[in-house]
Amino acid sequence: MIVTEISNSALYKQVTVFVTQQTNLLNLVKEHFDYEECKHLAVAGLHTCRDLAPACFRIFASKEEFSSMTNIGCCYHLVEEENVRNPF
């Protein structure tokens, strides 16, 4: 049996990137971590205002490599919805 020890610094890194639905998150993971294979990834969004919240859900649903998601919005009233003409 071979046991490999991975330090916490190898598992967690902060990266600031403007995220859209076209952002290739798998390439970001491969760029900042030394992993060729990406699986069991989590999408985490904090203060996902406006269209970022629904974009996070679409990104999560589009790739099988993502196995969990946490999405915490702060300004739900600023989310733009396609079918709402006048929310107020």
Residue frames as qw, qx, qy, qz and C-alpha x, y, z in Angstrom:
[[0.000, 0.890, 0.456, 0.000, 0.00, 0.00, 0.00],
 [0.403, 0.212, -0.001, 0.890, 1.30, 3.42, -0.94],
 [0.179, -0.828, -0.466, 0.255, 0.18, 6.34, 1.22],
 [0.363, 0.417, 0.111, 0.826, 0.57, 9.84, -0.12],
 [0.236, -0.647, -0.456, 0.564, 0.34, 12.76, 2.29],
 [0.223, 0.620, 0.330, 0.676, -1.08, 15.99, 0.88],
 [0.208, -0.205, -0.399, 0.869, -0.66, 19.22, 2.81],
 [0.156, 0.741, 0.558, -0.338, -3.63, 21.55, 3.38],
 [0.031, 0.671, -0.211, -0.710, -1.92, 24.21, 1.28],
 [0.058, -0.117, 0.823, 0.553, -2.11, 21.86, -1.70],
 [0.062, 0.474, 0.877, 0.050, -5.88, 21.44, -1.28],
 [0.005, 0.879, 0.434, -0.196, -6.97, 25.08, -0.86],
 [0.363, -0.056, 0.190, 0.910, -6.05, 28.11, -2.93],
 [0.221, 0.764, 0.377, -0.475, -7.86, 31.39, -3.47],
 [0.338, 0.116, 0.537, 0.764, -8.20, 32.54, -7.06],
 [0.245, 0.641, 0.304, -0.661, -10.03, 35.70, -8.11],
 [0.167, 0.057, 0.725, 0.666, -11.51, 35.43, -11.58],
 [0.491, 0.240, 0.043, -0.836, -14.48, 37.07, -13.29],
 [0.286, 0.076, 0.954, 0.046, -16.74, 34.05, -13.84],
 [0.583, 0.256, -0.150, -0.756, -19.24, 33.66, -16.64],
 [0.909, 0.102, 0.326, -0.238, -20.94, 30.59, -18.05],
 [0.760, 0.603, -0.234, 0.070, -18.15, 30.46, -20.63],
 [0.161, -0.743, 0.619, -0.198, -15.41, 30.31, -17.97],
 [0.830, 0.121, -0.544, -0.014, -13.67, 26.95, -18.08],
 [0.561, -0.703, 0.311, -0.307, -13.41, 26.14, -14.38],
 [0.979, -0.087, 0.116, 0.145, -11.75, 22.79, -15.02],
 [0.638, 0.541, -0.131, 0.532, -8.86, 24.57, -16.75],
 [0.187, -0.801, 0.265, -0.503, -8.58, 26.91, -13.74],
 [0.851, -0.458, 0.232, -0.111, -8.29, 23.94, -11.40],
 [0.921, 0.176, 0.065, 0.340, -5.68, 22.30, -13.58],
 [0.367, 0.745, -0.143, 0.538, -3.77, 25.61, -13.84],
 [0.258, -0.738, 0.340, -0.522, -3.59, 26.25, -10.08],
 [0.777, -0.369, 0.480, -0.173, -3.30, 22.67, -8.83],
 [0.084, 0.490, -0.820, -0.282, -1.03, 19.90, -10.04],
 [0.604, 0.155, 0.744, -0.241, -3.83, 17.54, -11.02],
 [0.054, 0.104, -0.731, -0.673, -4.37, 16.08, -14.46],
 [0.268, -0.413, -0.822, -0.287, -7.74, 14.57, -13.59],
 [0.227, -0.152, 0.290, -0.917, -10.50, 16.68, -12.06],
 [0.500, -0.369, -0.718, -0.313, -13.36, 14.97, -10.25],
 [0.490, -0.606, -0.580, 0.239, -15.49, 15.52, -7.15],
 [0.234, 0.178, -0.086, 0.952, -15.14, 19.28, -7.34],
 [0.082, -0.696, -0.622, 0.349, -17.36, 21.74, -5.47],
 [0.143, 0.568, 0.236, 0.775, -18.78, 25.01, -6.72],
 [0.333, -0.592, -0.514, 0.523, -18.97, 27.62, -3.96],
 [0.150, 0.580, 0.238, 0.765, -20.43, 31.07, -4.42],
 [0.305, -0.552, -0.494, 0.598, -20.52, 33.79, -1.76],
 [0.118, 0.646, 0.094, -0.748, -22.42, 37.02, -2.42],
 [0.300, 0.163, 0.765, 0.546, -23.66, 35.74, -5.77],
 [0.244, 0.584, 0.270, -0.726, -25.56, 38.86, -6.76],
 [0.463, 0.539, -0.253, -0.657, -27.45, 39.52, -9.98],
 [0.854, 0.328, -0.270, -0.300, -26.83, 36.89, -12.64],
 [0.144, 0.521, -0.824, 0.169, -23.96, 35.14, -10.84],
 [0.561, -0.111, 0.694, -0.437, -26.30, 32.90, -8.81],
 [0.862, 0.361, 0.211, -0.287, -28.12, 31.38, -11.81],
 [0.523, 0.681, -0.512, -0.036, -24.80, 31.20, -13.69],
 [0.194, -0.457, 0.827, -0.263, -23.33, 29.14, -10.83],
 [0.740, 0.104, 0.561, -0.355, -26.24, 26.71, -11.03],
 [0.776, 0.591, -0.088, -0.203, -25.82, 26.39, -14.80],
 [0.254, 0.669, -0.692, 0.091, -22.06, 25.82, -14.46],
 [0.439, -0.280, 0.788, -0.328, -22.65, 23.17, -11.78],
 [0.798, 0.284, 0.420, -0.326, -25.24, 21.37, -13.90],
 [0.632, 0.698, -0.255, -0.221, -23.08, 21.45, -17.03],
 [0.360, 0.560, -0.734, 0.134, -20.12, 19.40, -15.79],
 [0.886, -0.269, -0.358, -0.117, -20.14, 15.95, -14.22],
 [0.559, 0.224, -0.516, 0.609, -16.90, 16.73, -12.36],
 [0.212, -0.369, 0.322, -0.846, -18.84, 18.93, -9.90],
 [0.431, -0.255, -0.865, 0.025, -20.34, 16.83, -7.12],
 [0.276, -0.657, -0.579, 0.397, -21.49, 19.51, -4.69],
 [0.164, 0.548, 0.191, 0.798, -22.53, 23.13, -4.62],
 [0.266, -0.629, -0.492, 0.540, -22.97, 25.89, -2.06],
 [0.182, 0.491, 0.312, 0.793, -24.47, 29.16, -3.22],
 [0.257, -0.629, -0.507, 0.531, -25.02, 32.01, -0.75],
 [0.204, 0.642, 0.320, 0.667, -26.59, 35.13, -2.21],
 [0.249, -0.305, -0.426, 0.815, -26.71, 38.46, -0.47],
 [0.232, 0.345, 0.004, -0.910, -28.93, 40.58, -2.71],
 [0.348, 0.303, 0.877, 0.135, -31.62, 38.29, -4.08],
 [0.298, 0.795, 0.384, -0.362, -33.72, 41.30, -5.02],
 [0.104, 0.745, -0.386, -0.534, -31.05, 42.23, -7.60],
 [0.459, -0.013, 0.840, 0.288, -31.23, 38.91, -9.48],
 [0.403, 0.359, -0.299, -0.787, -32.31, 39.49, -13.05],
 [0.531, 0.170, 0.825, -0.092, -34.94, 37.03, -14.19],
 [0.128, 0.038, 0.690, 0.711, -35.86, 36.45, -17.78],
 [0.129, -0.513, -0.762, -0.374, -39.66, 36.42, -17.39],
 [0.227, -0.690, -0.478, 0.494, -40.14, 39.24, -14.89],
 [0.296, 0.698, 0.294, 0.581, -41.21, 42.50, -16.52],
 [0.096, -0.657, 0.211, -0.717, -41.59, 44.75, -13.46],
 [0.538, -0.156, -0.773, 0.300, -40.78, 43.06, -10.14],
 [0.102, -0.237, -0.497, 0.828, -41.91, 46.09, -8.13]]
